[in-house]
Amino acid sequence: MDGKESVVVHLTSEFTASGARFAVVTIDNPPLNLFSRPVFAQMIEHLESLRADPPRAVLIEAAGKVVSGGVDVQVFEGLDATAGSELWEELFGRIIHPIEELPCPVVFAAHGLTLTAAFEIALACDLIVASPGAKFGLVETVVGLTPSMGGPQRLAERAGSGRARELVMTADLYPADTLLAWGVVNKVEDDVATAARTLAEKLADGPTRAHRATKRIVAAWRSGGVQHADALTPDISGELFETEDLRAAVQSFLTQGPGKASFSGR
């Protein structure tokens, strides 16, 4: 990815009432928040910053009327097979996989139309919160493509392979309530901005190392099934007994009862 014309993706650090740091990534490329080369480049830059200094939660959101109208088609113009393959490899390696590998929960807020790359990024996040009016679509077939930032396979994981093929092949738009019923969206909230931020803050205040362990166990299941995840879980979970959070929370439970512990993320 080359060059930056202006700031179209913002990264800010915020803090919960108890002092836990969480990050907010905001896509702001009006009027449609199209994923141009500068948007991709700035997403990559911010994800590198988050990987270098991880917060305790991340919220990805968008400014404006829509989340995104999709990818700026100029990104695809003139590409041959080799260049196209290199583009997808870069977007997997520098956006999708880094989001999934962040050692903290990642929440995606969808307040409106969420197409192509934005939807695929949402599917790489841990939790998706949508407004009742949000609509989602993978519409790459309009330019003769198939979604290639992990959308089909992550939809299949969440909703089943039949639903994934339907959504991709028809290129139809699907409302949030439908995707909630399919297990693609986690929550539908009238005030999605507040709900997503509240969720991110709740997760940031939680046992960050335990959340990371959960992500690692799920990733093990995704790559090798239940037996593979079972084989790795004892060591992954065993490491938690060395954390300040677990030790303090156990003592809090024993002396004060459940739900009284606070967590530092250590």
C-alpha positions, 0 to 999 in steps of 0.5 A: 500500500502506498501513500496517504492523501489525508487522515481517513482512519483515526486511532484514539486511546480512551479509558474506562472509569476504572482506568483501563485503556481501550482503543477506538479505530474510526473509518472517516472517508466521506461520503461512503467510507470507501476502502481506498488505498489510503484507507487500507494503508492507514488501517495497516498502520494503526493495526501495527501500532495496536500490535506494538502496544496492545490496549485491553479492548478495541472498538472499530466504528465508522463516521457518517451515514454508512459504515462503508459502501465497499472497496473503491473499485479503482483499487482493482483496476489494471491488476493481473493475477499476480498483483491480485494475489499479492493484494489479497495476501497483504490484506490478510497478512496486515489487516484480517489476521492482525485483528484476529491475533490482537491479544484483547477483545475487538468489537465492531459497531455497524450503524448502517450499510456495511459492504464488502471489505468493511463486512469482512473486517467485521467478521474478523472481529470478536463481536459485532454490534449492529443497529436495527437499520444496518444492512450487510452485504458481500457484493463483489460479484458486481465486478466479477469477484468473490469476497477475498478478505476472508468473508466466505469462510468466516460467514461459513464458520458463523452461519454455515456453508449454505448461508455463506454461499447464499449471501455471497452468490446472490450479493443481496443485502441482509438486515441485522435481525436476519444476521442476528438469527444466523449467528453472524451478528452478536447484538442488535441495539437501537443506540449501537454507538453507545452499546458498542462502546459500553461493551468495549469498556466492559471487556477492557475492564475484564480479565484481559489475559483470560480473554486472550486465552479464550481467543487462542482456544477458539483459534485452535479449534478453528485451525484443527477442530475440538481435539486440537483445541483440547490438546492446547487448552491445558497449557493455555489455561494453565498459564492464567494461574500465574496472572495477577488477575486470577490470583486476586480474583480468587482471593476476592471471591473467597473473601467478598463473594462473586462479582467483586473483583477488579482486573488490571490486565496483568 
